[in-house]
């Protein structure tokens, strides 16, 4: 499918799969991304104006001088200040880092995070499942088997997780398909994934370009999204990053298999307008469930 040049046929098939699962509905979450590296000691001041959100996504860079307990305490404080807001944080790679740093089993790490308010794992930092790629992107790298093992552990504990895949890199078409099929196989066993989001990688404008990595095109973006929806028909949501795609291509993606967007960097009203202008019904959901939020 990824080698096909018939983008309209791919889009047609992906749209059929999407509408069979979700009808004419496009789901969105009122969310904000918070860099926990920027949070001060007074979390009440930093987070006090976020009580109207459905979800916050905690993101940041690791400080090797901080212990696992620091992140546990941070989550506990965030949940105390925002008890009704779903908290998404940490990828499977970061959970692996915590386990090695604290010398604890992954299941114990996950239990402790869940106990203090973690609702779902982030899908960030997921390159195509090939070790050289993760290294080239400068991310902490684990094997595909380890990554999926951590995801499955979270699912077995009752946590929903999100997952992503960087593309526009050195990963081959075959490797991308293998990535999707491994996710599909795990979802068949656990039904624990909530969303899948392909993430186009753009080296231009960064301090360091990666040899062999090129920008994706709108054509490639739509092929990846369509193929993801067709192969991952056991996933509830295929999400597009409107910030990367741009609002217009994000609207087009809603007829190429995408059924989920986030309001990050866009107001709720503006996102609803964007969805409805694409002739879709905008449905708000919580950060950890498929169903619509209650008013």
Secondary structure, 3 states (H helix, E strand, C coil): CCCCCCHHHHHHHHHHHHHHHHCCEEEEECEEEEECCCCCCCHHHHHCCCCCCCEEEEECCCCCCCCHHHHHHHHHHHHHHCCCCEEEECCHHHHHHHHHHHCCCHHHHHHHHHHCCCCEECCCCCCCCCHHHHHHCCCCCCCHHHHHHHHHHHHHCCCEEEEEEEECCCCCHHHHHHHHHHHHHHHHHHCCEEEEEEEECCCCCCCCCCCCCCCCCHHHHHHHHHHHHHHCCCCCEEECCHHHHCHHHHHHHCCCCCCEEECCCCCHHHHHHHHHHCCCEEEEECCCCCCECCC
